[in-house]
Amino acid sequence: MDTMDFKLNREAIAAAQTALDCSCELPVERDFVLPDYYPDIFRVLKCTVSPSVSSTAINGGKLTLEIAVLIRVLYLSENDKRINCIEQKMTVSKSLEMSGECVNPAVYVKPKCDYVNCRVVNQRRLDVRGAVTASVKAEGELKQAVVTNAFGGSVQLKKQTITYPARRLHVAKRITVIDELEMSSSKPAVGAVLRCGCTVEQGDYLERKIIAGKLITKGEAQISMLYSCVNAAGEDAVETMKFALPFSQIIDVDGIDESFDADIDIAVGSCELIPKGEDSNTLECELVLLVSCTAMKYETCEAVTDAYSTCYECEIDRCETQIECPPEKIKQSAQAECTLTYSDGGIGCVYDSFAECGNITARLDGDRKCFMLSGSVRFTALGAGEDGMPFLLESETPFEQEIPLPEGCAEELSCEPNVTVCGCSYYLAGGSAIELKADLRIGGVIRRTCAGKLISELRVLTDKPKQRRENYALKLCRCGSNEDIWDIAKKYSTSVTAIMEENELTDDKITQQGMLLIPLMS
């Protein structure tokens, strides 16, 4: 076979290869024995389990993950209106089998508390049982070379313009921010931290800058604290405080430059507030942020989808290719509302209200041309009755939100949303009801994937010329409406250009039935 006059051009497409996509349950079991300086347990107000990713590692086809779990219990002692808090930390781990080789892996883990039960064994001991569910996804990079052009061998090409990821970069980093936070002068000193919440802006809300080999990201962590204290009258009380903690980080990403589109996800690993001494208005804050960055460089080319030679036999290798198009970013806001009722009398005051999202799913609604985002918001209010006795009320409210589809999009779509509560307000409605409203911020992306059969290898067999039985230059054939001239040209081993010129056509599709003159190539 003589191939000296035949040449192929190729491009490498970087596609995502899923090596693992599952959910796993990790048990949480802990016995609490109160230290001597803690008062006895009379009634548990609330037990919470807060999981966060501690570490992930891939070794020998296995993904090992460690989840740090903070268990916090709020309780009351008998004939005492002071809210006590005890907490313990533990670590749970899991090893998962991955399928195939994972090149340049990107690991995404989202843990959440599935359920928790807290049982009072006696006045000094608690038995906590629960479970954490972690959604785990590991994606590697799969390089696929496709033919974009061919020269010589009387070859004819059918092409399709595609936008494809030429390079995919991923980096994960753990950031620790340590700072001192000053309490407002109007607030009493911190006795014990009862709750610490932290949210970080995501996606397009983050400030970022790309320079050669580095990604600079800036943001602000919003920290809310609920704490016990002694007020000016010398009584036990509960107060709230909010802080804004700015952060900035330079992340080394080998090979990144301004031509890349970077998608950054920041999860709060842990946030710990420690009073610096008794009756202190200064807190030491240790904030751990888990930063995940996936950067994509998109390019456009004309990929060959079909080919033949007018003079020689050909051999074609095709590949099923999943082409990732540039994603559509989501940036929306929503609200959820709830009414909580205190059944043991009138409400004296509300110390704090907060909310958290859970069970977020996105379903494609073809009729309404949107994704239907659904989930639930769990509202919590901590306060005291008219008799001064603390109470905690909770309720879960469902919500739905429409996410419009990208315009002119016919590809396979998937939605990867993230929903955060950026604020929760309340007001008293009558003597025993609390109206709560949560402001939700919806981010994430809609991913678009084109499935296509592209050509990965083309061989023109110059030692096998096509045999022509007809001894004439033109052939007359009948064609149907909407028939593709490419198919006709391929059938008769001629070119699309020759048929269009011979029949004075301006479109490469036949609009109505009729007769065509087919010039045969020699």
C-alpha positions in Angstrom: 0.0 0.0 0.0 1.4 3.4 -1.1 0.4 6.1 1.4 3.1 8.7 0.6 0.5 11.1 -1.0 -2.0 10.7 1.9 -1.9 12.7 5.1 -4.2 13.0 8.1 -4.6 15.8 10.6 -5.8 15.0 14.1 -6.9 16.8 17.3 -7.0 15.3 20.8 -10.3 15.8 22.7 -10.2 15.6 26.5 -13.3 13.9 27.8 -14.3 13.1 31.3 -14.2 9.5 32.3 -16.3 8.6 35.4 -14.4 6.1 37.5 -16.8 6.2 40.5 -20.2 7.7 41.1 -22.0 6.4 44.2 -23.4 7.2 47.6 -22.1 5.4 50.8 -23.4 5.4 54.3 -21.0 5.8 57.3 -22.3 5.0 60.8 -21.9 7.5 63.6 -21.9 5.9 67.1 -20.7 7.7 70.2 -21.2 7.5 73.9 -21.0 10.8 75.8 -20.0 10.8 79.4 -20.2 14.3 80.9 -17.0 15.7 82.5 -17.3 16.4 86.2 -17.7 20.2 85.7 -20.8 19.8 83.5 -24.2 19.9 85.1 -26.6 16.9 84.9 -28.8 16.2 81.9 -32.5 16.8 82.4 -33.7 17.5 78.8 -32.0 17.4 75.4 -32.9 20.4 73.2 -31.0 19.4 70.1 -28.4 17.0 68.9 -26.6 17.8 65.6 -24.1 15.9 63.5 -21.9 18.1 61.2 -19.8 16.1 58.7 -16.9 17.5 56.6 -14.3 16.0 54.3 -11.0 15.5 56.1 -9.0 13.8 53.3 -9.3 11.7 50.1 -6.6 9.4 48.6 -6.5 7.2 45.5 -4.2 4.1 45.7 -4.3 0.9 43.7 -7.7 1.4 42.2 -9.3 2.3 45.5 -10.6 5.6 46.8 -10.2 6.1 50.5 -12.0 9.0 52.2 -12.1 10.3 55.7 -15.0 12.3 57.1 -14.6 14.4 60.2 -17.8 14.5 62.3 -18.6 17.1 65.0 -21.4 16.0 67.4 -22.9 18.8 69.4 -25.6 18.4 72.0 -27.6 21.3 73.6 -29.3 20.3 76.8 -31.0 21.7 80.0 -30.5 20.8 83.6 -33.4 20.4 86.0 -34.8 23.7 87.3 -32.1 25.6 85.4 -32.8 27.9 82.4 -29.2 27.9 81.3 -28.5 26.2 77.9 -25.5 23.8 78.1 -23.5 22.5 75.2 -21.2 19.5 75.0 -19.5 18.4 71.8 -17.2 15.6 70.6 -15.3 14.9 67.4 -14.7 11.7 65.6 -13.5 10.4 62.2 -15.1 7.8 60.0 -13.5 6.4 56.9 -14.5 4.3 53.9 -12.7 2.6 51.0 -14.4 2.3 47.6 -13.5 0.4 44.5 -13.0 2.4 41.3 -13.6 1.1 37.8 -10.7 1.4 35.3 -7.7 3.6 35.4 -8.3 7.2 36.5 -5.8 9.6 34.8 -5.5 13.1 36.4 -8.3 12.3 38.8 -10.8 14.8 40.3 -12.6 13.7 43.4 -15.8 15.3 44.6 -17.3 14.3 48.0 -20.4 15.9 49.5 -21.3 14.5 53.0 -24.5 15.1 54.8 -26.1 13.9 58.0 -28.7 11.3 57.1 -30.2 11.0 60.6 -29.3 11.2 64.3 -30.8 9.8 67.5 -29.8 10.9 70.9 -30.8 8.9 74.0 -30.3 9.9 77.6 -28.9 6.9 79.3 -28.7 8.6 82.7 -28.0 12.1 84.0 -24.3 11.8 83.1 -24.4 9.8 79.9 -25.7 10.1 76.3 -25.9 7.6 73.6 -25.8 9.0 70.1 -26.5 6.9 67.0 -26.8 8.2 63.4 -25.4 8.0 59.9 -23.6 10.2 57.4 -24.3 9.7 53.7 -21.5 10.8 51.4 -22.1 11.4 47.6 -18.8 10.4 45.9 -17.7 11.1 42.4 -14.3 10.5 40.8 -13.6 11.7 37.2 -10.5 11.1 35.2 -9.4 12.4 31.9 -9.7 10.4 28.7 -7.8 11.6 25.6 -9.4 10.7 22.3 -7.7 11.6 19.0 -10.1 12.4 16.1 -9.5 13.1 12.4 -10.0 16.8 11.5 -8.7 16.8 7.9 -7.2 14.5 5.2 -5.2 15.2 2.0 -4.6 13.1 -1.1 -6.0 9.8 -2.1 -9.0 11.5 -3.8 -10.6 11.5 -0.4 -14.0 13.2 0.3 -14.8 14.5 3.8 -17.9 15.3 5.7 -17.3 17.6 8.6 -19.0 18.9 11.7 -17.9 22.0 13.7 -17.4 21.1 17.3 -16.3 23.0 20.4 -14.4 20.6 22.6 -12.2 20.6 25.8 -8.6 20.5 24.6 -7.3 20.4 28.2 -8.7 19.7 31.6 -6.9 20.7 34.8 -7.9 19.9 38.3 -6.5 20.8 41.7 -7.7 20.4 45.2 -6.4 22.4 48.2 -7.0 22.7 51.9 -6.9 26.3 53.2 -6.6 27.1 56.9 -7.5 30.7 57.9 -6.6 31.6 61.5 -7.6 35.0 62.8 -8.7 36.9 65.9 -12.3 38.2 65.9 -13.4 41.0 68.2 -16.8 41.0 69.7 -18.9 44.1 69.6 -18.5 46.3 72.6 -22.3 46.2 73.3 -22.2 42.4 73.5 -21.5 40.4 76.8 -18.4 38.2 76.9 -18.7 34.6 75.5 -19.4 31.9 78.0 -19.8 28.8 75.7 -20.4 28.6 71.9 -23.7 26.9 71.3 -23.7 27.0 67.5 -21.3 28.1 64.8 -22.4 28.5 61.2 -20.3 29.4 58.2 -21.2 30.1 54.5 -18.9 31.0 51.7 -19.9 32.6 48.4 -19.7 30.1 45.5 -19.2 30.2 41.7 -19.5 33.5 40.0 -19.9 35.3 43.4 -16.3 34.6 44.1 -13.6 37.0 42.9 -10.9 35.2 40.9 -7.9 36.0 38.6 -5.8 33.7 36.5 -2.2 34.4 35.7 0.4 32.0 34.2 0.4 28.9 36.4 -1.6 30.4 39.2 -5.2 30.9 40.2 -5.9 33.7 42.7 -9.2 33.5 44.5 -10.7 36.0 47.0 -13.9 35.7 49.0 -15.6 36.3 52.3 -16.7 33.8 54.9 -19.9 34.8 56.7 -19.7 33.4 60.3 -22.7 33.3 62.6 -22.4 32.4 66.3 -24.9 31.6 69.0 -23.4 31.7 72.5 -24.4 31.6 76.2 -23.4 34.4 78.4 -24.2 36.4 81.6 -25.9 39.7 80.8 -25.5 43.0 82.5 -28.2 42.0 85.1 -26.2 39.0 86.1 -28.6 36.5 84.5 -27.9 33.6 82.2 -28.7 34.7 78.6 -28.1 33.7 75.0 -26.7 36.1 72.3 -25.8 36.0 68.7 -22.9 37.6 66.8 -22.0 37.7 63.1 -18.6 38.2 61.6 -17.2 38.6 58.0 -13.9 37.0 57.5 -12.2 37.8 54.2 -9.7 35.3 52.7 -7.5 35.2 49.6 -5.4 32.4 48.3 -2.9 31.8 45.5 -3.3 28.2 44.1 -0.7 26.7 41.9 -2.3 25.1 38.8 0.4 23.9 36.4 -0.4 24.9 32.9 -3.3 27.3 33.5 -3.5 30.6 31.8 -6.2 33.2 30.8 -7.5 30.9 28.0 -9.0 28.5 30.6 -12.4 28.7 32.2 -12.1 27.9 35.9 -14.9 26.5 38.0 -14.2 26.9 41.7 -16.1 25.1 44.5 -15.3 26.0 48.1 -16.7 23.9 51.0 -16.4 24.7 54.6 -14.4 21.9 56.2 -14.7 23.2 59.8 -15.1 26.5 61.6 -14.1 26.7 65.3 -14.5 29.7 67.6 -12.5 29.6 70.9 -12.8 32.4 73.5 -9.4 33.7 74.6 -9.8 33.4 78.3 -12.7 34.0 80.6 -14.8 37.2 80.2 -12.9 37.9 77.0 -14.3 39.8 74.0 -11.8 38.2 71.7 -12.2 34.9 69.8 -9.7 32.9 68.0 -11.2 31.6 64.7 -9.8 28.6 62.9 -11.5 28.2 59.5 -10.7 25.3 57.2 -11.8 25.6 53.6 -11.7 22.8 51.0 -11.1 24.4 47.6 -11.7 22.4 44.4 -10.9 23.9 41.0 -11.6 22.4 37.6 -10.2 24.4 34.7 -11.2 23.7 31.1 -9.7 25.1 27.8 -12.1 24.9 25.0 -11.2 25.0 21.3 -13.2 24.8 18.1 -12.4 22.5 15.1 -14.1 20.8 12.2 -14.1 17.0 13.0 -14.6 14.5 10.2 -17.8 12.4 10.7 -17.7 10.5 7.4 -15.3 9.9 4.5 -14.7 8.0 1.3 -12.5 8.1 -1.7 -13.7 8.5 -5.3 -10.9 6.3 -6.6 -9.9 3.8 -3.8 -11.5 1.6 -1.2 -11.3 2.9 2.4 -11.1 1.6 5.9 -12.6 3.7 8.7 -12.4 3.4 12.5 -15.1 5.3 14.4 -15.3 6.2 18.0 -18.3 7.0 20.2 -17.3 10.4 21.7 -18.9 12.3 24.5 -18.0 16.0 23.9 -18.4 18.3 26.8 -19.6 21.7 25.7 -18.9 24.9 27.7 -21.3 24.7 30.7 -24.1 27.2 31.4 -23.7 28.7 34.9 -26.6 29.1 37.2 -27.1 32.3 39.2 -30.5 32.6 40.9 -32.1 33.4 44.2 -35.2 32.1 45.9 -37.1 32.1 49.2 -38.6 29.6 51.5 -41.1 30.3 54.4 -42.2 28.5 57.5 -44.4 29.0 60.6 -43.3 27.5 63.9 -45.7 27.3 66.8 -44.8 27.1 70.5 -47.4 25.0 72.3 -46.4 25.5 75.9 -47.6 29.1 76.3 -46.5 32.5 75.0 -43.2 33.3 73.5 -41.0 35.5 75.7 -38.1 36.0 73.2 -36.3 34.4 70.2 -32.6 34.0 70.6 -31.8 32.8 67.1 -33.2 31.4 63.9 -31.4 29.6 61.2 -32.0 27.3 58.3 -30.2 24.6 56.2 -31.0 23.0 52.8 -31.2 19.3 52.2 -32.3 16.6 49.7 -31.5 18.8 46.6 -32.4 17.2 43.3 -32.8 18.5 39.7 -35.2 16.9 37.3 -35.3 17.7 33.5 -38.9 18.8 32.5 -39.0 18.7 28.7 -42.5 20.1 28.5 -41.6 23.2 30.5 -38.1 23.4 29.0 -36.4 23.7 32.3 -34.9 21.8 35.2 -37.2 21.6 38.2 -35.0 22.1 41.3 -36.5 20.7 44.4 -35.4 20.2 48.0 -36.2 21.0 51.6 -35.3 23.7 54.1 -35.1 22.8 57.8 -36.0 25.8 59.9 -34.9 26.1 63.6 -35.8 28.7 66.2 -34.2 28.8 69.6 -35.9 31.0 72.2 -37.5 31.2 75.6 -41.1 31.1 76.8 -42.8 33.8 79.0 -41.6 31.8 82.0 -38.0 32.1 80.8 -37.6 28.4 80.0 -35.7 27.8 76.8 -37.3 25.9 73.9 -36.2 24.8 70.4 -38.7 24.5 67.5 -38.0 22.8 64.2 -39.9 22.1 60.9 -39.0 21.1 57.4 -40.5 22.9 54.3 -40.2 21.8 50.7 -39.4 24.2 47.9 -39.2 24.2 44.1 -37.5 26.4 41.6 -37.3 26.5 37.8 -33.9 26.6 36.2 -34.4 27.6 32.5 -32.5 25.6 29.8 -29.8 27.2 27.7 -31.2 28.7 24.5 -30.9 26.6 21.3 -29.6 23.6 23.2 -30.3 20.1 21.9 -27.5 18.2 23.7 -27.7 15.9 26.6 -28.1 18.0 29.7 -27.3 17.5 33.4 -27.8 19.9 36.2 -25.3 20.2 39.1 -26.8 22.8 41.5 -25.7 24.0 44.9 -28.1 25.8 47.2 -27.0 27.8 50.2 -28.9 29.8 52.8 -27.5 33.3 52.9 -29.9 34.6 55.5 -32.8 33.6 57.8 -35.1 36.2 59.4 -38.1 35.9 61.7 -40.9 37.9 63.3 -43.4 37.0 66.0 -47.0 36.4 64.7 -49.2 36.5 67.7 -48.3 35.1 71.1 -47.2 31.6 70.2 -46.2 31.6 66.5 -42.9 32.5 64.7 -42.8 33.3 61.0 -39.5 32.5 59.4 -38.1 33.3 55.9 -34.9 32.0 54.4 -33.1 33.6 51.5 -31.6 31.0 49.2 -28.8 31.4 46.7 -28.7 29.0 43.9 -25.5 28.4 41.9 -23.9 25.5 40.0 -23.8 24.7 36.4 -25.9 23.0 33.6 -23.5 20.6 31.8 -24.0 20.0 28.1 -22.7 16.9 26.4 -22.9 16.1 22.7 -22.7 12.4 21.7 -21.3 11.8 18.3 -19.6 9.2 16.1 -16.3 10.7 14.9 -13.5 9.2 12.9 -10.4 8.2 14.8 -8.6 6.5 11.9 -8.9 6.7 8.1 -7.0 4.5 5.7 -7.1 4.9 1.9 -6.2 1.6 0.2 -4.4 2.9 -2.9 -3.6 -0.7 -3.9 -7.4 -1.4 -4.2 -8.8 1.0 -6.8 -12.5 1.1 -7.3 -13.8 -0.7 -10.4 -16.1 1.2 -12.7 -18.4 -1.0 -14.8 -20.2 1.9 -16.5 -18.5 3.4 -19.6 -20.1 6.8 -19.4 -19.4 10.1 -17.7 -23.0 11.0 -16.5 -25.7 9.0 -14.8 -29.3 10.0 -14.3 -30.9 9.1 -11.0 -34.2 9.8 -9.2 -33.9 11.3 -5.7 -36.4 11.9 -2.9 -37.2 15.1 -0.9 -34.8 15.9 2.0 -32.2 13.5 0.6 -28.7 14.4 1.5 -26.4 15.0 -1.5 -23.5 13.5 0.5 -25.2 10.1 0.6 -25.8 10.3 -3.2 -22.2 11.3 -3.9 -20.9 8.5 -1.7 -23.1 5.9 -3.4 -21.8 6.8 -6.8 -18.2 7.6 -5.7 -18.3 11.2 -6.9 -18.1 14.5 -5.1 -20.7 16.7 -3.6 -19.3 19.7 -5.4 -19.5 18.0 -8.8 -23.2 17.1 -8.3 -24.1 20.6 -7.1 -22.3 22.2 -10.0 -23.8 19.9 -12.6 -27.4 20.5 -11.4 -26.9 24.2 -10.4 -27.8 23.5 -6.8 -27.2 25.9 -3.9 -28.2 23.6 -1.0 -26.6 20.3 -0.1 -30.1 18.8 0.6 -32.7 18.0 -2.1 -35.9 20.0 -1.4 -38.2 18.1 -3.7 -38.4 14.9 -5.6 -36.8 14.9 -9.1 -34.1 13.7 -11.3 -30.4 14.4 -10.8 -27.4 14.3 -13.2 -24.6 12.4 -11.5 -21.1 13.1 -13.0 -19.0 10.0 -12.5 -15.3 10.5 -11.5 -12.6 8.8 -13.4 
